[in-house]
Amino acid sequence: MRFDLCLLATVAFVVMGTPCFLRSRFYLAVDFTHVAMMQFLMGSGVALFFMPVTVILLSDLDQNEIAAGSGLATFLRTLGASFVASLTTFLWDRRAVLPHGQLAETINPYNPLALSAIDQLGHGNAQAGADVFNGMVTQQFYQIGFNELFHPLGWIFLGLMPVIWLTKPPFSPKANALSDGH
């Protein structure tokens, strides 16, 4: 049975993009089951993605070039994943820290509403209340940053689908590679 590799890779991008959109709706009290289901969906997409993309990448190589091509593809995939992991962590942190700093500017002795809330949170202890308030705000902004990061990631996955269709089938070993006896 033959599969259209471009179609399979497209399905993989949809399956990987869907959890990104769903994750962009997470909230602080999300339970383990929801997180696990998103990981399962993402893992399914990754499993569907690697086989067709590897075949597409290696299809134009001679048989004696396949090992080197596979090694290069693995190296570039690992390098790209490391770069993207660092970039998304940086963007997530920046997205959480900037509004946190802007909100902190409004917490001052001239804001009676903020002082009242801090007093209530600390049960009369201003420092304890400020610490509780800061923790709550930090959690909220990191969750908002997480959501705001995953929404564009979903669109990126969907936006990459047309790139797969720019590849040129057939995705099979070169004819001369099979007849050379290599």
N, C-alpha and C positions, 0 to 999 in steps of 0.2 A: 504494500500500500504506500503510495507516495503522497506527501503533503506539500502544499505550496508554502515554501519556507517564509516568503514575505508575509503571507497571511498568518502563519503561526507566530512570527515575530510581532505582527500588528496586534494579535490577540494578547500576546505577552505584555505589550505596552499598555493596553487597556486594563489588563489584570493588575499591573503594577501602578497605574495611575489612579485606579479606583480607591485603593486604601489611602492614598495621599489625600484625596478629597474627603474621605470619611474621617481621617485623622484630623483634618482641619476643623472639625466640629467637636473635638474632644473638650472636656472640661475637667476641672480639678478632681472631681469625684468619680472619674471613669473607672470602671472595674476591670479586673484582670481578664475576664472573658472577652471583653471588647478589644483590649490590647492584644491578646493572644490571637483573636480572629484576624485582626489587621496584619499581624506578623505572618499568619498562615497564608493570607491572600497575597501578601508581598512575596513570600517564599515561593508560592505557586507560580507567580509571574516570572520570577527569576529563573525557576526551573524551565519554564516554557521558552524563555528568552535565550539561554546560553546555547542550546543545541542548534537552532537555526542560524544564529549569528555566527557561530563558529564555522558551520558548514559554508555559509556565504563568504566569510573571510578567507577560508582556505581553498575554496573551489577553483580559484584561478592559478593555483600553485602547481608546479611539477611535483611528482611524488617525492623526490629527494629534497624538496624545499618545505615540505609539510611540517616536519619537526621544528625547524627554525621559525616558521610562520606561526605555529601554535605557541611556541615559547614567547615570541614577540607579542602576540595577541594577549597572552596571559599577563605579561609584564605591563603592557599598556593598560589593560583592564584594572590591574592592581594599583598602578600609579594613578589612574583616573579616579578610582574609588577612594583612594587616600586623599587626593586633592579635594574631591567633592565632600568627603566627610569633614575635612578641616574647614572648608568654605561654609558649609551649612552650620557647623558649630559656631563659627565666627558670626555669621549673620543672625543666628538665633540669639546669641549673647548680646549682640548690638541692639537687636530689636527689643530685648527685655530691659536693657540697662538705660537706654535713652529716655523712654517715658517714665521710668522709675525716678530718674534724676529730675525730670520736669515736675513730677508730682511732689517730690521731696522739697522743691523750692516753695511750694505752697504751705508746707507745714512749718509754721513759725509762731512766735508769741503773739502775733497780730491776727491770727486766725482762730477765733474762739470755737468754732465748730470742730476744727481739727484737735484743739487742746481738750475739748470735752470728750471726743471719741477716744483719745489716747488715755485720758483719765479713767474712763469706763473700762477700757481694755486692760489697764494695769491695776484696776481696783484701788485707785488712789495713788499708786506708785507710777509716776510719770515715766521713769526710765523703763520699767517693765512694760508699760503700755506702749511706749515708743518701739520697743523691741518686737512685741507681738504685732503691732501695726506694720512695721517694716517687713516682717516675715510674711504676713498676709499679702501685702502689696507685691513683694518679690515673687511669690508663688503665682499670683494672678498675671503679672507681666510676663513671666516665663511661659505660662500656658498660652497667653495671647500671642507671644512671639512664636511659639511652636505651631499654633494654628495658622498664623500668617505666613509661615515658612512652607508648610505642607501644601497649602492651596496652590501656590505657583509651581511647586514640584509636580503636582498632578497635571497641570497644564503643560509643563515641560515634557512629561512622558507622552501626553497626547500629541504634542507638537513634533515629537521625534518620529511619529509613525510614518509620515510621508518620506522621510529620509530612507527608510528601509526599501521603499518602492522605487528608489533611484538606482538600486542595484540591478545588474544585468543577468538574468537567468540564461542558460541553465546552470544550476549549481551542482555540477558534477566534476569529477577529476578530468583533467585535460586528456584528450584522446591519445596524444603522443606519450603521455606519462604511462599509460597502460600498455602501449605497444612496445615501449623501449625495454621492457623487462626489468625495470628498476624497482 
